Amino acid sequence: MNRQIILAALSSVLCSALLASGPTSAQQSKPARTVATPHYNAMPPTGGAPPPFSESVRIGDTLFISGQIGNLPGTLTLAPGGIAPETRQALDNITAIVERRGGSMKQVVKCTVFLADIKEWPEFNQVYREYFKSNPPARSALAASGLAFNARTEIDCIAFVPGTVR
């Protein structure tokens, strides 16, 4: 079953990429594109303007989730205690987005992880494993020279969430 979800998600991502490159005679119509503005993990407006990104964008059955740091919901305050609590909060923020859009963490098929310090990799992985106990998503990871608000990690995800658009 999980292989079917992954194959369907990859197919959806490929179709989305093809549709984004422009219509061809073989394409009848584009899947609906739904943008979700920041909500649960809303970044407070800075300088009176909302952040210049969407919390998530859904195209067909594919949900693209913007990078999430370990900030406490609705604030710019990072979860105190370093990489482990920030990782847990970032993944809690992602969980809330996926669930609000009609899915679950079992439907996450790809994550990209940014770490402020690659030496924190073992601590990050210890928390990450709690959220993806079996059949973990594909993942890329890299060390970054600076993350927003001096966060220790930022994580973005792609999920395959078939069904009603929310």
C-alpha positions in Angstrom: 0.0 0.0 0.0 2.8 2.5 0.9 4.5 1.7 -2.4 1.2 2.6 -4.2 1.1 5.9 -2.3 4.7 6.7 -3.2 4.2 5.8 -6.9 1.0 7.8 -7.1 2.7 10.8 -5.4 5.7 10.7 -7.7 3.3 10.4 -10.7 1.4 13.4 -9.4 4.6 15.4 -8.9 5.8 14.5 -12.4 2.4 15.5 -13.9 2.4 18.8 -11.9 5.9 19.6 -13.3 4.8 18.8 -16.8 1.7 20.9 -16.4 3.7 23.8 -15.0 5.9 23.8 -18.1 3.0 24.7 -20.4 0.1 22.9 -22.0 0.5 20.3 -24.8 -2.1 18.8 -27.0 -2.1 15.7 -24.8 -3.1 17.7 -21.7 -6.8 18.5 -21.3 -6.8 20.6 -18.2 -4.6 21.5 -15.2 -5.3 20.2 -11.7 -6.7 22.8 -9.4 -4.0 24.8 -7.6 -5.0 25.7 -4.0 -2.9 28.0 -1.9 -3.2 27.9 1.9 -2.1 31.1 3.6 -0.3 30.8 6.9 -2.6 29.7 9.7 -1.5 27.5 12.6 2.2 28.3 12.2 1.5 31.9 11.1 4.5 34.1 11.1 3.4 37.5 12.6 3.5 40.2 10.1 6.8 42.1 10.0 6.7 45.7 9.0 2.9 45.4 8.6 3.1 42.9 5.8 2.3 39.2 5.8 5.1 36.8 5.0 5.9 36.4 1.2 5.1 32.7 1.1 2.2 30.3 1.5 2.1 27.7 4.2 1.3 25.1 1.6 0.2 24.8 -2.0 -1.8 21.9 -3.3 -1.9 20.9 -6.9 -4.1 17.9 -7.5 -3.3 15.3 -4.9 0.2 16.7 -4.1 0.7 19.0 -1.1 3.8 21.2 -1.1 4.6 22.4 2.4 6.8 25.4 2.9 9.9 25.1 5.1 9.0 25.1 8.8 11.3 26.1 11.6 10.7 25.2 15.3 8.8 28.3 16.1 6.0 28.2 18.6 2.7 28.6 16.7 1.8 32.2 15.9 5.1 33.6 17.2 8.7 34.1 16.2 9.9 32.4 19.3 11.8 29.2 18.8 11.1 26.2 21.0 13.7 26.5 23.8 16.4 24.0 24.2 18.3 23.6 20.9 18.1 21.2 18.0 15.9 18.5 19.6 13.0 20.7 20.7 13.2 22.8 17.6 13.0 19.7 15.4 10.1 18.4 17.3 8.3 21.7 17.0 9.0 22.0 13.3 7.6 18.5 12.7 4.6 19.3 14.9 4.0 22.4 12.7 4.3 20.2 9.6 1.9 17.7 11.1 -0.7 20.4 11.8 -0.5 21.6 8.2 -0.8 18.1 6.7 -3.7 17.2 8.9 -5.5 20.5 8.3 -5.2 19.8 4.5 -6.8 16.4 4.9 -3.7 14.1 5.3 -1.4 12.5 7.8 2.4 12.2 8.2 2.2 8.7 6.7 1.4 10.5 3.4 4.6 12.6 3.4 6.8 11.3 0.6 9.7 13.7 0.5 11.4 16.0 3.0 14.3 18.4 2.6 16.2 19.2 5.8 18.4 22.2 6.5 20.6 22.1 9.6 22.5 25.1 11.0 25.2 22.7 12.2 25.8 19.3 10.6 27.2 18.1 13.9 23.7 18.2 15.3 22.7 15.5 12.8 22.4 12.6 15.3 20.1 14.6 17.6 18.0 15.7 14.7 17.6 12.1 13.4 16.6 10.9 16.9 13.6 13.2 16.9 12.9 12.7 13.1 12.6 8.9 13.7 9.7 9.5 16.1 7.6 11.0 13.3 8.5 8.5 10.6 8.7 5.2 12.5 8.3 3.0 9.4 8.5 3.6 5.6 10.2 7.0 6.0 9.9 9.5 3.2 12.7 10.2 0.7 14.9 12.8 2.2 17.7 15.3 1.3 19.7 17.1 4.0 22.3 19.8 4.0 24.0 22.2 6.4 23.1 25.8 5.9 25.2 28.9 6.9 22.2 30.6 8.4 18.5 29.9 8.9 15.6 32.3 9.6 15.5 33.6 13.1 18.7 31.7 14.0 16.8 28.4 13.9 18.8 25.2 14.2 16.7 23.4 11.5 14.2 24.0 8.7 12.2 21.3 7.1 10.0 21.3 4.0 7.9 18.4 2.8 5.8 17.1 -0.1 2.8 14.9 0.7 0.5 12.8 -1.4 -3.0 13.6 -0.1 -5.7 12.3 -2.4 -9.3 13.4 -2.0 -11.2 16.6 -1.3 -9.2 19.9 -1.6 -9.1 21.7 1.8 
